[in-house]
Amino acid sequence: MARQRPIDPRVAAARVVHQVAFKGRSLDPPFAAPTKVQGHPDANASTLARDARLSTELAYGSVRHYFSLRNLVDQVLDEPYAGLDSLVSSLLIVGAYQLRHTRIPSYAAVNETVAATRSLRKPWARKLVNTVLRRLSGIAIRADDEEARFDHPTWLIEAVRRDYPGSWEAILDANNSRAPQSLRVNCQHQSRQAYQATLKAAGLDAVPGMVPESLLLASPVPVHRLPCFAEGAVSVQDEGAQLAAGLLAAQPGHRLLDACAAPGGKTFHLLETRPDVEVLAIDANPERVAAMQKECRRLGFDPSFVQTGDATGLDWWDGRSFDRILLDAPCSGSGTLRRHPDIKLLKNATDLAAFQAIQRKLTATVWQTLAPGGILLYCTCSILNDENDAVLEHFLREHRDAQPVALDDVSWGTATRYGRQLVPSKGGPDGFYYALVARRKARRKARRAARTP
Ligand SMILES: C[S@@+](CC[C@H](N)C(=O)[O-])C[C@H]1O[C@@H](n2cnc3c(N)ncnc32)[C@H](O)[C@@H]1O
């Protein structure tokens, strides 16, 4: 009798797809691939690593292409997809993904997916899964199903089409591709050039990116394969996210607030390039704060500057103003769909309005802590106007002491009314929005008038 594998990648992937598509859970761990099965006779490290990689690939790919795969499966089912057992329909999506988007031979994809019905305790679905997957060959996506054609939900297609009338299809297409793995070299350890040579010696090719500390790997690798990762010599961070540190233009001795800091990539980059500033990093989510403090230890920073705090209020503030504020606001994440395809299934148009409300509140609140002459950097990893220029527009209307600062001397992205927008492109950085706002100093005349009795 054939020995059972410790982790069946198709079973694991179907469970993840089920969690995302039917339970509203995120693709992030613990729903990502299982990594160990204790005490199983077959649980040797290389098999586990290979199976974990395959289940991650199947889960991410199935979620990335969920809308088109659902359309295909729906066409060949005898009953409506919506009426099917949700775990079995998730397994069908994983099966269809293998047939349409991987090089796994069809017979293996079908046989292994059919076999997975047993571990999923759905033996009655064996015949159904077999029939549906075999019927898929030669079936095309129905042209009248826009969600399936673009692999995006309708609300997002409409929002991107509205904001980018000339390039919306290219953006949606890029969203369905895989993001490159970019690195941030810790210049306190060594130069980018030196680390590039270290990578080369380890058999890893990389080229310099658009930020002085960034390197783009030719092929993605797990972090444990990056030389000196554990010692803090390098971090994985999208290049678009690495633009924040330079835009802040912090000077020695500046006091800086990172108001939505976790997991901390932008603050850590700033501290690696500008260690002579004082930083307070707060985040409302205690678990994310704990993770950021742990990351401080890897990178060699004292974690005491990272605290739990809600930036829609000022409980955390000691009354000393900041020279620079980074507000990397919570947002839809619409610029990061390549890395987080689950956003397409988990977020909706109503969420957008809620994000805008919190973005407005955060901007107005942290503004009170900015010193006159200081600068606020507002940013999101969204490509949608509602979360970007529209938030700035509202803020500037309400704050007479706020002055937008033009971002003319940068070569990336495109100018918007108040800031600069990067949109995802194949092989390029994630979508980010950045806008700088300076706080005007009080006018001398007004101050003199106030002093006159
Ligand atoms: C886009 S992420 C920040 C990413 C981070 N700046 C980085 O570069 O790694 C937004 C963060 O805002 C936090 N957040 C949401 N609401 C908040 C609030 N009211 N006050 C402070 N942080 C908040 C979330 O917990 C989340 O960690």
The ligand as an SDF file (V2000), in Angstrom:
LIG
                    3D

 27 29  0  0  0  0  0  0  0  0999 V2000
    0.0870   49.9450    5.9800 C   0  0  0  0  0  0  0  0  0  0  0  0
    0.3340   49.2690    7.5330 S   0  0  0  0  0  0  0  0  0  0  0  0
    1.8260   50.0400    8.0310 C   0  0  0  0  0  0  0  0  0  0  0  0
    3.0580   49.4590    7.3990 C   0  0  0  0  0  0  0  0  0  0  0  0
    4.3590   49.9740    8.0090 C   0  0  0  0  0  0  0  0  0  0  0  0
    4.4400   51.4080    7.9790 N   0  0  0  0  0  0  0  0  0  0  0  0
    5.5740   49.3910    7.3430 C   0  0  0  0  0  0  0  0  0  0  0  0
    6.1810   50.0330    6.4910 O   0  0  0  0  0  0  0  0  0  0  0  0
    5.9380   48.2680    7.6830 O   0  0  0  0  0  0  0  0  0  0  0  0
   -0.8460   50.1190    8.4760 C   0  0  0  0  0  0  0  0  0  0  0  0
   -0.7550   49.8740    9.9550 C   0  0  0  0  0  0  0  0  0  0  0  0
   -1.6520   50.7770   10.5960 O   0  0  0  0  0  0  0  0  0  0  0  0
   -2.0380   50.1860   11.8010 C   0  0  0  0  0  0  0  0  0  0  0  0
   -3.2070   50.9420   12.3050 N   0  0  0  0  0  0  0  0  0  0  0  0
   -4.4970   50.8470   11.9480 C   0  0  0  0  0  0  0  0  0  0  0  0
   -5.2540   51.7280   12.6420 N   0  0  0  0  0  0  0  0  0  0  0  0
   -4.4020   52.3990   13.4420 C   0  0  0  0  0  0  0  0  0  0  0  0
   -4.5780   53.4390   14.4140 C   0  0  0  0  0  0  0  0  0  0  0  0
   -5.7870   53.9420   14.6760 N   0  0  0  0  0  0  0  0  0  0  0  0
   -3.4890   53.8810   15.0690 N   0  0  0  0  0  0  0  0  0  0  0  0
   -2.2490   53.3640   14.8150 C   0  0  0  0  0  0  0  0  0  0  0  0
   -2.0380   52.3690   13.9270 N   0  0  0  0  0  0  0  0  0  0  0  0
   -3.0970   51.9090   13.2470 C   0  0  0  0  0  0  0  0  0  0  0  0
   -2.3000   48.7530   11.4320 C   0  0  0  0  0  0  0  0  0  0  0  0
   -2.2410   47.9280   12.5800 O   0  0  0  0  0  0  0  0  0  0  0  0
   -1.1650   48.4980   10.4480 C   0  0  0  0  0  0  0  0  0  0  0  0
   -0.0850   47.8860   11.1050 O   0  0  0  0  0  0  0  0  0  0  0  0
  1  2  1  0
  2  3  1  0
  2 10  1  0
  3  4  1  0
  4  5  1  0
  5  6  1  0
  5  7  1  0
  7  8  2  0
  7  9  1  0
 10 11  1  0
 11 12  1  0
 11 26  1  0
 12 13  1  0
 13 14  1  0
 13 24  1  0
 14 15  1  0
 14 23  1  0
 15 16  2  0
 16 17  1  0
 17 18  1  0
 17 23  2  0
 18 19  1  0
 18 20  2  0
 20 21  1  0
 21 22  2  0
 22 23  1  0
 24 25  1  0
 24 26  1  0
 26 27  1  0
M  CHG  2   2   1   9  -1
M  END
$$$$
